[in-house]
Amino acid sequence: MNVVETLLVFALIPLAIYGVIALLTLWPKFARTPRYRPGQDWDYEPVWWTANPAGVGARVNHSAPASTADAATAQPVRTARGGARGSW
C-alpha cells in the first residue's frame, strides 16, 4: 500500500463519514426560518388563539336582576367547570 492509499483509507474516508454525520445533525438548524427576537418589527397578521374554535362567537347571556332585592338572593351563573378540585 502506498502513502496515497493509506491517507485515503485512514484519513479521508473517516473525515467524510464525520462530515456526513455533522451535516445530518445540523441540517434542521440551517433549514429553519429566522426566529423573532424582541425589538424586531412584527410583519405578520395577528393570530388569536382559542382552545374552542367553535365557541369563538358564542356569548354567555348574564341577565341583570330586576331589583336590588333580587340581586342579594341571586345565585351567580356558573359557565365553567373544573378548577383545583379536578371535577371536569
PDB file of N, CA, C and O in Angstrom:
ATOM      1  N   MET A   1       0.848  -1.167   0.000  1.00  0.00           N
ATOM      2  CA  MET A   1       0.000   0.000   0.000  1.00  0.00           C
ATOM      3  C   MET A   1       0.899   1.237   0.000  1.00  0.00           C
ATOM      4  O   MET A   1       1.839   1.327   0.789  1.00  0.00           O
ATOM      5  N   ASN A   2       0.610   2.170  -0.872  1.00  0.00           N
ATOM      6  CA  ASN A   2       1.432   3.381  -0.911  1.00  0.00           C
ATOM      7  C   ASN A   2       0.847   4.455   0.018  1.00  0.00           C
ATOM      8  O   ASN A   2      -0.179   4.227   0.659  1.00  0.00           O
ATOM      9  N   VAL A   3       1.486   5.600   0.089  1.00  0.00           N
ATOM     10  CA  VAL A   3       1.103   6.674   1.011  1.00  0.00           C
ATOM     11  C   VAL A   3      -0.274   7.246   0.671  1.00  0.00           C
ATOM     12  O   VAL A   3      -1.047   7.560   1.576  1.00  0.00           O
ATOM     13  N   VAL A   4      -0.587   7.384  -0.590  1.00  0.00           N
ATOM     14  CA  VAL A   4      -1.883   7.952  -1.003  1.00  0.00           C
ATOM     15  C   VAL A   4      -3.029   7.036  -0.574  1.00  0.00           C
ATOM     16  O   VAL A   4      -4.040   7.512  -0.059  1.00  0.00           O
ATOM     17  N   GLU A   5      -2.881   5.747  -0.780  1.00  0.00           N
ATOM     18  CA  GLU A   5      -3.920   4.806  -0.366  1.00  0.00           C
ATOM     19  C   GLU A   5      -4.074   4.787   1.148  1.00  0.00           C
ATOM     20  O   GLU A   5      -5.190   4.684   1.657  1.00  0.00           O
ATOM     21  N   THR A   6      -2.983   4.885   1.858  1.00  0.00           N
ATOM     22  CA  THR A   6      -3.038   4.918   3.318  1.00  0.00           C
ATOM     23  C   THR A   6      -3.786   6.153   3.812  1.00  0.00           C
ATOM     24  O   THR A   6      -4.645   6.048   4.688  1.00  0.00           O
ATOM     25  N   LEU A   7      -3.469   7.307   3.262  1.00  0.00           N
ATOM     26  CA  LEU A   7      -4.178   8.536   3.651  1.00  0.00           C
ATOM     27  C   LEU A   7      -5.662   8.460   3.295  1.00  0.00           C
ATOM     28  O   LEU A   7      -6.513   8.927   4.052  1.00  0.00           O
ATOM     29  N   LEU A   8      -5.961   7.877   2.152  1.00  0.00           N
ATOM     30  CA  LEU A   8      -7.352   7.743   1.735  1.00  0.00           C
ATOM     31  C   LEU A   8      -8.139   6.869   2.704  1.00  0.00           C
ATOM     32  O   LEU A   8      -9.250   7.217   3.102  1.00  0.00           O
ATOM     33  N   VAL A   9      -7.567   5.749   3.075  1.00  0.00           N
ATOM     34  CA  VAL A   9      -8.278   4.810   3.940  1.00  0.00           C
ATOM     35  C   VAL A   9      -8.357   5.313   5.377  1.00  0.00           C
ATOM     36  O   VAL A   9      -9.418   5.236   5.997  1.00  0.00           O
ATOM     37  N   PHE A  10      -7.259   5.824   5.915  1.00  0.00           N
ATOM     38  CA  PHE A  10      -7.219   6.163   7.329  1.00  0.00           C
ATOM     39  C   PHE A  10      -7.565   7.614   7.649  1.00  0.00           C
ATOM     40  O   PHE A  10      -7.774   7.940   8.818  1.00  0.00           O
ATOM     41  N   ALA A  11      -7.632   8.484   6.664  1.00  0.00           N
ATOM     42  CA  ALA A  11      -7.922   9.896   6.949  1.00  0.00           C
ATOM     43  C   ALA A  11      -9.140  10.410   6.186  1.00  0.00           C
ATOM     44  O   ALA A  11     -10.061  10.954   6.795  1.00  0.00           O
ATOM     45  N   LEU A  12      -9.159  10.250   4.899  1.00  0.00           N
ATOM     46  CA  LEU A  12     -10.209  10.866   4.087  1.00  0.00           C
ATOM     47  C   LEU A  12     -11.569  10.199   4.282  1.00  0.00           C
ATOM     48  O   LEU A  12     -12.580  10.891   4.399  1.00  0.00           O
ATOM     49  N   ILE A  13     -11.610   8.892   4.317  1.00  0.00           N
ATOM     50  CA  ILE A  13     -12.890   8.196   4.495  1.00  0.00           C
ATOM     51  C   ILE A  13     -13.500   8.494   5.874  1.00  0.00           C
ATOM     52  O   ILE A  13     -14.688   8.813   5.931  1.00  0.00           O
ATOM     53  N   PRO A  14     -12.753   8.408   6.988  1.00  0.00           N
ATOM     54  CA  PRO A  14     -13.361   8.774   8.278  1.00  0.00           C
ATOM     55  C   PRO A  14     -13.790  10.243   8.330  1.00  0.00           C
ATOM     56  O   PRO A  14     -14.826  10.560   8.914  1.00  0.00           O
ATOM     57  N   LEU A  15     -13.008  11.141   7.728  1.00  0.00           N
ATOM     58  CA  LEU A  15     -13.411  12.548   7.706  1.00  0.00           C
ATOM     59  C   LEU A  15     -14.694  12.747   6.907  1.00  0.00           C
ATOM     60  O   LEU A  15     -15.530  13.570   7.278  1.00  0.00           O
ATOM     61  N   ALA A  16     -14.855  12.010   5.824  1.00  0.00           N
ATOM     62  CA  ALA A  16     -16.085  12.094   5.042  1.00  0.00           C
ATOM     63  C   ALA A  16     -17.282  11.586   5.844  1.00  0.00           C
ATOM     64  O   ALA A  16     -18.366  12.165   5.771  1.00  0.00           O
ATOM     65  N   ILE A  17     -17.095  10.515   6.602  1.00  0.00           N
ATOM     66  CA  ILE A  17     -18.181   9.980   7.427  1.00  0.00           C
ATOM     67  C   ILE A  17     -18.559  10.984   8.518  1.00  0.00           C
ATOM     68  O   ILE A  17     -19.744  11.228   8.745  1.00  0.00           O
ATOM     69  N   TYR A  18     -17.568  11.567   9.194  1.00  0.00           N
ATOM     70  CA  TYR A  18     -17.855  12.592  10.208  1.00  0.00           C
ATOM     71  C   TYR A  18     -18.544  13.804   9.586  1.00  0.00           C
ATOM     72  O   TYR A  18     -19.429  14.395  10.204  1.00  0.00           O
ATOM     73  N   GLY A  19     -18.152  14.173   8.388  1.00  0.00           N
ATOM     74  CA  GLY A  19     -18.777  15.311   7.708  1.00  0.00           C
ATOM     75  C   GLY A  19     -20.242  15.053   7.393  1.00  0.00           C
ATOM     76  O   GLY A  19     -21.082  15.937   7.568  1.00  0.00           O
ATOM     77  N   VAL A  20     -20.555  13.842   6.928  1.00  0.00           N
ATOM     78  CA  VAL A  20     -21.948  13.495   6.627  1.00  0.00           C
ATOM     79  C   VAL A  20     -22.781  13.496   7.907  1.00  0.00           C
ATOM     80  O   VAL A  20     -23.904  13.999   7.905  1.00  0.00           O
ATOM     81  N   ILE A  21     -22.258  12.950   8.983  1.00  0.00           N
ATOM     82  CA  ILE A  21     -22.985  12.935  10.261  1.00  0.00           C
ATOM     83  C   ILE A  21     -23.200  14.356  10.764  1.00  0.00           C
ATOM     84  O   ILE A  21     -24.279  14.676  11.263  1.00  0.00           O
ATOM     85  N   ALA A  22     -22.194  15.210  10.641  1.00  0.00           N
ATOM     86  CA  ALA A  22     -22.335  16.601  11.075  1.00  0.00           C
ATOM     87  C   ALA A  22     -23.390  17.326  10.254  1.00  0.00           C
ATOM     88  O   ALA A  22     -24.187  18.081  10.812  1.00  0.00           O
ATOM     89  N   LEU A  23     -23.414  17.117   8.947  1.00  0.00           N
ATOM     90  CA  LEU A  23     -24.429  17.756   8.107  1.00  0.00           C
ATOM     91  C   LEU A  23     -25.837  17.271   8.448  1.00  0.00           C
ATOM     92  O   LEU A  23     -26.781  18.061   8.451  1.00  0.00           O
ATOM     93  N   LEU A  24     -25.981  15.990   8.732  1.00  0.00           N
ATOM     94  CA  LEU A  24     -27.303  15.465   9.086  1.00  0.00           C
ATOM     95  C   LEU A  24     -27.800  16.016  10.418  1.00  0.00           C
ATOM     96  O   LEU A  24     -28.999  16.241  10.581  1.00  0.00           O
ATOM     97  N   THR A  25     -26.906  16.235  11.365  1.00  0.00           N
ATOM     98  CA  THR A  25     -27.346  16.758  12.661  1.00  0.00           C
ATOM     99  C   THR A  25     -27.578  18.260  12.626  1.00  0.00           C
ATOM    100  O   THR A  25     -28.405  18.770  13.382  1.00  0.00           O
ATOM    101  N   LEU A  26     -26.869  18.979  11.767  1.00  0.00           N
ATOM    102  CA  LEU A  26     -27.039  20.430  11.703  1.00  0.00           C
ATOM    103  C   LEU A  26     -28.047  20.867  10.647  1.00  0.00           C
ATOM    104  O   LEU A  26     -28.363  22.054  10.566  1.00  0.00           O
ATOM    105  N   TRP A  27     -28.555  19.954   9.846  1.00  0.00           N
ATOM    106  CA  TRP A  27     -29.476  20.298   8.772  1.00  0.00           C
ATOM    107  C   TRP A  27     -30.720  21.050   9.265  1.00  0.00           C
ATOM    108  O   TRP A  27     -31.067  22.065   8.661  1.00  0.00           O
ATOM    109  N   PRO A  28     -31.415  20.610  10.334  1.00  0.00           N
ATOM    110  CA  PRO A  28     -32.607  21.348  10.770  1.00  0.00           C
ATOM    111  C   PRO A  28     -32.293  22.790  11.181  1.00  0.00           C
ATOM    112  O   PRO A  28     -33.116  23.681  10.976  1.00  0.00           O
ATOM    113  N   LYS A  29     -31.133  23.022  11.749  1.00  0.00           N
ATOM    114  CA  LYS A  29     -30.776  24.374  12.166  1.00  0.00           C
ATOM    115  C   LYS A  29     -30.586  25.285  10.953  1.00  0.00           C
ATOM    116  O   LYS A  29     -30.980  26.451  10.992  1.00  0.00           O
ATOM    117  N   PHE A  30     -30.004  24.784   9.907  1.00  0.00           N
ATOM    118  CA  PHE A  30     -29.779  25.596   8.716  1.00  0.00           C
ATOM    119  C   PHE A  30     -31.055  25.792   7.901  1.00  0.00           C
ATOM    120  O   PHE A  30     -31.205  26.816   7.235  1.00  0.00           O
ATOM    121  N   ALA A  31     -31.974  24.829   7.942  1.00  0.00           N
ATOM    122  CA  ALA A  31     -33.191  24.890   7.144  1.00  0.00           C
ATOM    123  C   ALA A  31     -34.285  25.717   7.814  1.00  0.00           C
ATOM    124  O   ALA A  31     -35.269  26.067   7.161  1.00  0.00           O
ATOM    125  N   ARG A  32     -34.140  26.034   9.082  1.00  0.00           N
ATOM    126  CA  ARG A  32     -35.162  26.751   9.833  1.00  0.00           C
ATOM    127  C   ARG A  32     -35.205  28.225   9.430  1.00  0.00           C
ATOM    128  O   ARG A  32     -34.184  28.810   9.070  1.00  0.00           O
ATOM    129  N   THR A  33     -36.390  28.811   9.495  1.00  0.00           N
ATOM    130  CA  THR A  33     -36.526  30.236   9.207  1.00  0.00           C
ATOM    131  C   THR A  33     -35.965  31.038  10.374  1.00  0.00           C
ATOM    132  O   THR A  33     -35.879  30.515  11.485  1.00  0.00           O
ATOM    133  N   PRO A  34     -35.589  32.268  10.158  1.00  0.00           N
ATOM    134  CA  PRO A  34     -35.045  33.073  11.255  1.00  0.00           C
ATOM    135  C   PRO A  34     -36.082  33.284  12.358  1.00  0.00           C
ATOM    136  O   PRO A  34     -37.273  33.431  12.086  1.00  0.00           O
ATOM    137  N   ARG A  35     -35.616  33.296  13.588  1.00  0.00           N
ATOM    138  CA  ARG A  35     -36.503  33.459  14.738  1.00  0.00           C
ATOM    139  C   ARG A  35     -36.770  34.929  15.007  1.00  0.00           C
ATOM    140  O   ARG A  35     -35.971  35.801  14.664  1.00  0.00           O
ATOM    141  N   TYR A  36     -37.915  35.180  15.629  1.00  0.00           N
ATOM    142  CA  TYR A  36     -38.246  36.536  16.050  1.00  0.00           C
ATOM    143  C   TYR A  36     -37.475  36.856  17.327  1.00  0.00           C
ATOM    144  O   TYR A  36     -37.418  36.039  18.246  1.00  0.00           O
ATOM    145  N   ARG A  37     -36.900  38.010  17.377  1.00  0.00           N
ATOM    146  CA  ARG A  37     -36.190  38.488  18.557  1.00  0.00           C
ATOM    147  C   ARG A  37     -36.883  39.744  19.065  1.00  0.00           C
ATOM    148  O   ARG A  37     -37.352  40.548  18.260  1.00  0.00           O
ATOM    149  N   PRO A  38     -36.961  39.934  20.377  1.00  0.00           N
ATOM    150  CA  PRO A  38     -37.606  41.130  20.910  1.00  0.00           C
ATOM    151  C   PRO A  38     -36.974  42.397  20.345  1.00  0.00           C
ATOM    152  O   PRO A  38     -35.752  42.514  20.249  1.00  0.00           O
ATOM    153  N   GLY A  39     -37.828  43.335  19.977  1.00  0.00           N
ATOM    154  CA  GLY A  39     -37.362  44.583  19.414  1.00  0.00           C
ATOM    155  C   GLY A  39     -37.441  44.623  17.900  1.00  0.00           C
ATOM    156  O   GLY A  39     -37.364  45.698  17.306  1.00  0.00           O
ATOM    157  N   GLN A  40     -37.595  43.458  17.261  1.00  0.00           N
ATOM    158  CA  GLN A  40     -37.733  43.436  15.810  1.00  0.00           C
ATOM    159  C   GLN A  40     -39.165  43.806  15.431  1.00  0.00           C
ATOM    160  O   GLN A  40     -40.085  43.666  16.236  1.00  0.00           O
ATOM    161  N   ASP A  41     -39.343  44.278  14.200  1.00  0.00           N
ATOM    162  CA  ASP A  41     -40.685  44.567  13.707  1.00  0.00           C
ATOM    163  C   ASP A  41     -41.445  43.260  13.499  1.00  0.00           C
ATOM    164  O   ASP A  41     -40.870  42.250  13.095  1.00  0.00           O
ATOM    165  N   TRP A  42     -42.752  43.299  13.783  1.00  0.00           N
ATOM    166  CA  TRP A  42     -43.612  42.138  13.582  1.00  0.00           C
ATOM    167  C   TRP A  42     -44.416  42.395  12.321  1.00  0.00           C
ATOM    168  O   TRP A  42     -45.306  43.245  12.307  1.00  0.00           O
ATOM    169  N   ASP A  43     -44.105  41.660  11.263  1.00  0.00           N
ATOM    170  CA  ASP A  43     -44.705  41.894   9.955  1.00  0.00           C
ATOM    171  C   ASP A  43     -45.840  40.938   9.627  1.00  0.00           C
ATOM    172  O   ASP A  43     -46.190  40.792   8.455  1.00  0.00           O
ATOM    173  N   TYR A  44     -46.418  40.291  10.608  1.00  0.00           N
ATOM    174  CA  TYR A  44     -47.427  39.280  10.348  1.00  0.00           C
ATOM    175  C   TYR A  44     -48.771  39.715  10.904  1.00  0.00           C
ATOM    176  O   TYR A  44     -48.840  40.568  11.789  1.00  0.00           O
ATOM    177  N   GLU A  45     -49.841  39.125  10.380  1.00  0.00           N
ATOM    178  CA  GLU A  45     -51.182  39.399  10.866  1.00  0.00           C
ATOM    179  C   GLU A  45     -51.322  38.838  12.288  1.00  0.00           C
ATOM    180  O   GLU A  45     -50.717  37.815  12.610  1.00  0.00           O
ATOM    181  N   PRO A  46     -52.117  39.505  13.141  1.00  0.00           N
ATOM    182  CA  PRO A  46     -52.329  38.960  14.483  1.00  0.00           C
ATOM    183  C   PRO A  46     -53.153  37.678  14.419  1.00  0.00           C
ATOM    184  O   PRO A  46     -54.091  37.573  13.629  1.00  0.00           O
ATOM    185  N   VAL A  47     -52.799  36.717  15.244  1.00  0.00           N
ATOM    186  CA  VAL A  47     -53.497  35.448  15.301  1.00  0.00           C
ATOM    187  C   VAL A  47     -54.031  35.280  16.711  1.00  0.00           C
ATOM    188  O   VAL A  47     -53.273  35.304  17.681  1.00  0.00           O
ATOM    189  N   TRP A  48     -55.325  35.113  16.816  1.00  0.00           N
ATOM    190  CA  TRP A  48     -55.942  34.907  18.124  1.00  0.00           C
ATOM    191  C   TRP A  48     -56.100  33.420  18.331  1.00  0.00           C
ATOM    192  O   TRP A  48     -56.662  32.722  17.487  1.00  0.00           O
ATOM    193  N   TRP A  49     -55.604  32.934  19.455  1.00  0.00           N
ATOM    194  CA  TRP A  49     -55.665  31.510  19.749  1.00  0.00           C
ATOM    195  C   TRP A  49     -56.808  31.262  20.706  1.00  0.00           C
ATOM    196  O   TRP A  49     -57.026  32.032  21.642  1.00  0.00           O
ATOM    197  N   THR A  50     -57.534  30.193  20.472  1.00  0.00           N
ATOM    198  CA  THR A  50     -58.583  29.771  21.383  1.00  0.00           C
ATOM    199  C   THR A  50     -58.594  28.251  21.449  1.00  0.00           C
ATOM    200  O   THR A  50     -58.312  27.578  20.458  1.00  0.00           O
ATOM    201  N   ALA A  51     -58.913  27.723  22.597  1.00  0.00           N
ATOM    202  CA  ALA A  51     -58.967  26.280  22.754  1.00  0.00           C
ATOM    203  C   ALA A  51     -60.260  25.719  22.179  1.00  0.00           C
ATOM    204  O   ALA A  51     -60.348  24.522  21.904  1.00  0.00           O
ATOM    205  N   ASN A  52     -61.268  26.575  21.994  1.00  0.00           N
ATOM    206  CA  ASN A  52     -62.550  26.131  21.477  1.00  0.00           C
ATOM    207  C   ASN A  52     -62.926  26.991  20.275  1.00  0.00           C
ATOM    208  O   ASN A  52     -63.647  27.975  20.440  1.00  0.00           O
ATOM    209  N   PRO A  53     -62.462  26.655  19.069  1.00  0.00           N
ATOM    210  CA  PRO A  53     -62.768  27.486  17.911  1.00  0.00           C
ATOM    211  C   PRO A  53     -64.254  27.559  17.598  1.00  0.00           C
ATOM    212  O   PRO A  53     -64.711  28.541  17.013  1.00  0.00           O
ATOM    213  N   ALA A  54     -65.027  26.527  17.981  1.00  0.00           N
ATOM    214  CA  ALA A  54     -66.461  26.553  17.712  1.00  0.00           C
ATOM    215  C   ALA A  54     -67.166  27.575  18.590  1.00  0.00           C
ATOM    216  O   ALA A  54     -68.222  28.085  18.214  1.00  0.00           O
ATOM    217  N   GLY A  55     -66.613  27.877  19.734  1.00  0.00           N
ATOM    218  CA  GLY A  55     -67.271  28.797  20.652  1.00  0.00           C
ATOM    219  C   GLY A  55     -66.723  30.204  20.615  1.00  0.00           C
ATOM    220  O   GLY A  55     -66.949  30.974  21.548  1.00  0.00           O
ATOM    221  N   VAL A  56     -66.008  30.562  19.562  1.00  0.00           N
ATOM    222  CA  VAL A  56     -65.416  31.896  19.482  1.00  0.00           C
ATOM    223  C   VAL A  56     -66.486  32.968  19.459  1.00  0.00           C
ATOM    224  O   VAL A  56     -66.363  33.975  20.157  1.00  0.00           O
ATOM    225  N   GLY A  57     -67.531  32.775  18.673  1.00  0.00           N
ATOM    226  CA  GLY A  57     -68.567  33.794  18.550  1.00  0.00           C
ATOM    227  C   GLY A  57     -69.673  33.661  19.574  1.00  0.00           C
ATOM    228  O   GLY A  57     -70.533  34.539  19.653  1.00  0.00           O
ATOM    229  N   ALA A  58     -69.686  32.594  20.366  1.00  0.00           N
ATOM    230  CA  ALA A  58     -70.765  32.379  21.333  1.00  0.00           C
ATOM    231  C   ALA A  58     -70.628  33.346  22.494  1.00  0.00           C
ATOM    232  O   ALA A  58     -69.527  33.612  22.976  1.00  0.00           O
ATOM    233  N   ARG A  59     -71.737  33.854  22.924  1.00  0.00           N
ATOM    234  CA  ARG A  59     -71.751  34.774  24.063  1.00  0.00           C
ATOM    235  C   ARG A  59     -72.623  34.194  25.165  1.00  0.00           C
ATOM    236  O   ARG A  59     -73.636  33.550  24.892  1.00  0.00           O
ATOM    237  N   VAL A  60     -72.231  34.422  26.390  1.00  0.00           N
ATOM    238  CA  VAL A  60     -72.999  33.977  27.544  1.00  0.00           C
ATOM    239  C   VAL A  60     -73.928  35.111  27.937  1.00  0.00           C
ATOM    240  O   VAL A  60     -73.495  36.257  28.057  1.00  0.00           O
ATOM    241  N   ASN A  61     -75.204  34.800  28.138  1.00  0.00           N
ATOM    242  CA  ASN A  61     -76.190  35.814  28.490  1.00  0.00           C
ATOM    243  C   ASN A  61     -76.293  35.899  30.009  1.00  0.00           C
ATOM    244  O   ASN A  61     -76.870  35.019  30.647  1.00  0.00           O
ATOM    245  N   HIS A  62     -75.739  36.946  30.578  1.00  0.00           N
ATOM    246  CA  HIS A  62     -75.856  37.204  32.007  1.00  0.00           C
ATOM    247  C   HIS A  62     -76.900  38.283  32.178  1.00  0.00           C
ATOM    248  O   HIS A  62     -76.588  39.471  32.094  1.00  0.00           O
ATOM    249  N   SER A  63     -78.128  37.886  32.416  1.00  0.00           N
ATOM    250  CA  SER A  63     -79.194  38.878  32.557  1.00  0.00           C
ATOM    251  C   SER A  63     -79.112  39.510  33.941  1.00  0.00           C
ATOM    252  O   SER A  63     -78.902  38.822  34.940  1.00  0.00           O
ATOM    253  N   ALA A  64     -79.277  40.807  33.984  1.00  0.00           N
ATOM    254  CA  ALA A  64     -79.218  41.557  35.238  1.00  0.00           C
ATOM    255  C   ALA A  64     -80.497  41.332  36.021  1.00  0.00           C
ATOM    256  O   ALA A  64     -81.564  41.221  35.417  1.00  0.00           O
ATOM    257  N   PRO A  65     -80.427  41.261  37.372  1.00  0.00           N
ATOM    258  CA  PRO A  65     -81.639  41.096  38.181  1.00  0.00           C
ATOM    259  C   PRO A  65     -82.521  42.340  38.084  1.00  0.00           C
ATOM    260  O   PRO A  65     -82.043  43.445  37.827  1.00  0.00           O
ATOM    261  N   ALA A  66     -83.809  42.131  38.295  1.00  0.00           N
ATOM    262  CA  ALA A  66     -84.786  43.210  38.144  1.00  0.00           C
ATOM    263  C   ALA A  66     -84.687  44.246  39.257  1.00  0.00           C
ATOM    264  O   ALA A  66     -84.915  45.430  39.011  1.00  0.00           O
ATOM    265  N   SER A  67     -84.355  43.831  40.462  1.00  0.00           N
ATOM    266  CA  SER A  67     -84.278  44.791  41.569  1.00  0.00           C
ATOM    267  C   SER A  67     -83.084  44.455  42.445  1.00  0.00           C
ATOM    268  O   SER A  67     -82.419  43.437  42.254  1.00  0.00           O
ATOM    269  N   THR A  68     -82.819  45.344  43.425  1.00  0.00           N
ATOM    270  CA  THR A  68     -81.694  45.100  44.323  1.00  0.00           C
ATOM    271  C   THR A  68     -81.989  43.971  45.293  1.00  0.00           C
ATOM    272  O   THR A  68     -81.062  43.309  45.760  1.00  0.00           O
ATOM    273  N   ALA A  69     -83.247  43.734  45.606  1.00  0.00           N
ATOM    274  CA  ALA A  69     -83.601  42.625  46.490  1.00  0.00           C
ATOM    275  C   ALA A  69     -83.281  41.298  45.802  1.00  0.00           C
ATOM    276  O   ALA A  69     -82.806  40.353  46.430  1.00  0.00           O
ATOM    277  N   ASP A  70     -83.549  41.252  44.512  1.00  0.00           N
ATOM    278  CA  ASP A  70     -83.221  40.038  43.764  1.00  0.00           C
ATOM    279  C   ASP A  70     -81.706  39.861  43.631  1.00  0.00           C
ATOM    280  O   ASP A  70     -81.212  38.736  43.545  1.00  0.00           O
ATOM    281  N   ALA A  71     -80.978  40.970  43.616  1.00  0.00           N
ATOM    282  CA  ALA A  71     -79.530  40.895  43.461  1.00  0.00           C
ATOM    283  C   ALA A  71     -78.879  40.232  44.664  1.00  0.00           C
ATOM    284  O   ALA A  71     -77.875  39.537  44.510  1.00  0.00           O
ATOM    285  N   ALA A  72     -79.425  40.430  45.855  1.00  0.00           N
ATOM    286  CA  ALA A  72     -78.854  39.839  47.061  1.00  0.00           C
ATOM    287  C   ALA A  72     -79.081  38.333  47.106  1.00  0.00           C
ATOM    288  O   ALA A  72     -78.246  37.598  47.633  1.00  0.00           O
ATOM    289  N   THR A  73     -80.192  37.871  46.564  1.00  0.00           N
ATOM    290  CA  THR A  73     -80.515  36.445  46.622  1.00  0.00           C
ATOM    291  C   THR A  73     -80.145  35.709  45.335  1.00  0.00           C
ATOM    292  O   THR A  73     -80.223  34.482  45.289  1.00  0.00           O
ATOM    293  N   ALA A  74     -79.754  36.416  44.316  1.00  0.00           N
ATOM    294  CA  ALA A  74     -79.451  35.770  43.035  1.00  0.00           C
ATOM    295  C   ALA A  74     -78.156  34.972  43.140  1.00  0.00           C
ATOM    296  O   ALA A  74     -77.163  35.431  43.705  1.00  0.00           O
ATOM    297  N   GLN A  75     -78.195  33.787  42.590  1.00  0.00           N
ATOM    298  CA  GLN A  75     -77.009  32.931  42.545  1.00  0.00           C
ATOM    299  C   GLN A  75     -76.225  33.260  41.280  1.00  0.00           C
ATOM    300  O   GLN A  75     -76.824  33.508  40.234  1.00  0.00           O
ATOM    301  N   PRO A  76     -74.901  33.266  41.356  1.00  0.00           N
ATOM    302  CA  PRO A  76     -74.118  33.527  40.143  1.00  0.00           C
ATOM    303  C   PRO A  76     -74.295  32.390  39.137  1.00  0.00           C
ATOM    304  O   PRO A  76     -74.451  31.227  39.510  1.00  0.00           O
ATOM    305  N   VAL A  77     -74.268  32.743  37.889  1.00  0.00           N
ATOM    306  CA  VAL A  77     -74.390  31.758  36.828  1.00  0.00           C
ATOM    307  C   VAL A  77     -73.016  31.141  36.597  1.00  0.00           C
ATOM    308  O   VAL A  77     -72.047  31.847  36.318  1.00  0.00           O
ATOM    309  N   ARG A  78     -72.941  29.825  36.716  1.00  0.00           N
ATOM    310  CA  ARG A  78     -71.668  29.144  36.501  1.00  0.00           C
ATOM    311  C   ARG A  78     -71.578  28.750  35.031  1.00  0.00           C
ATOM    312  O   ARG A  78     -72.447  28.060  34.497  1.00  0.00           O
ATOM    313  N   THR A  79     -70.515  29.201  34.399  1.00  0.00           N
ATOM    314  CA  THR A  79     -70.324  28.893  32.977  1.00  0.00           C
ATOM    315  C   THR A  79     -69.155  27.965  32.728  1.00  0.00           C
ATOM    316  O   THR A  79     -68.967  27.515  31.597  1.00  0.00           O
ATOM    317  N   ALA A  80     -68.366  27.664  33.738  1.00  0.00           N
ATOM    318  CA  ALA A  80     -67.194  26.811  33.556  1.00  0.00           C
ATOM    319  C   ALA A  80     -67.179  25.731  34.617  1.00  0.00           C
ATOM    320  O   ALA A  80     -67.749  25.889  35.697  1.00  0.00           O
ATOM    321  N   ARG A  81     -66.519  24.636  34.295  1.00  0.00           N
ATOM    322  CA  ARG A  81     -66.365  23.543  35.247  1.00  0.00           C
ATOM    323  C   ARG A  81     -64.892  23.274  35.430  1.00  0.00           C
ATOM    324  O   ARG A  81     -64.061  23.733  34.646  1.00  0.00           O
ATOM    325  N   GLY A  82     -64.576  22.531  36.462  1.00  0.00           N
ATOM    326  CA  GLY A  82     -63.171  22.192  36.693  1.00  0.00           C
ATOM    327  C   GLY A  82     -62.603  23.013  37.821  1.00  0.00           C
ATOM    328  O   GLY A  82     -63.327  23.412  38.733  1.00  0.00           O
ATOM    329  N   GLY A  83     -61.339  23.263  37.767  1.00  0.00           N
ATOM    330  CA  GLY A  83     -60.695  24.035  38.803  1.00  0.00           C
ATOM    331  C   GLY A  83     -59.738  23.181  39.590  1.00  0.00           C
ATOM    332  O   GLY A  83     -59.261  22.154  39.107  1.00  0.00           O
ATOM    333  N   ALA A  84     -59.454  23.609  40.812  1.00  0.00           N
ATOM    334  CA  ALA A  84     -58.460  22.945  41.623  1.00  0.00           C
ATOM    335  C   ALA A  84     -58.898  21.551  42.073  1.00  0.00           C
ATOM    336  O   ALA A  84     -58.058  20.686  42.325  1.00  0.00           O
ATOM    337  N   ARG A  85     -60.192  21.335  42.174  1.00  0.00           N
ATOM    338  CA  ARG A  85     -60.643  20.039  42.651  1.00  0.00           C
ATOM    339  C   ARG A  85     -60.626  18.985  41.541  1.00  0.00           C
ATOM    340  O   ARG A  85     -60.686  17.790  41.831  1.00  0.00           O
ATOM    341  N   GLY A  86     -60.548  19.404  40.288  1.00  0.00           N
ATOM    342  CA  GLY A  86     -60.386  18.466  39.194  1.00  0.00           C
ATOM    343  C   GLY A  86     -61.657  17.768  38.744  1.00  0.00           C
ATOM    344  O   GLY A  86     -61.562  16.731  38.089  1.00  0.00           O
ATOM    345  N   SER A  87     -62.831  18.272  39.053  1.00  0.00           N
ATOM    346  CA  SER A  87     -64.066  17.650  38.579  1.00  0.00           C
ATOM    347  C   SER A  87     -64.481  18.292  37.264  1.00  0.00           C
ATOM    348  O   SER A  87     -65.362  19.150  37.216  1.00  0.00           O
ATOM    349  N   TRP A  88     -63.833  17.859  36.218  1.00  0.00           N
ATOM    350  CA  TRP A  88     -64.088  18.440  34.898  1.00  0.00           C
ATOM    351  C   TRP A  88     -65.268  17.778  34.321  1.00  0.00           C
ATOM    352  O   TRP A  88     -65.675  18.103  33.206  1.00  0.00           O
TER     353      TRP A  88
END
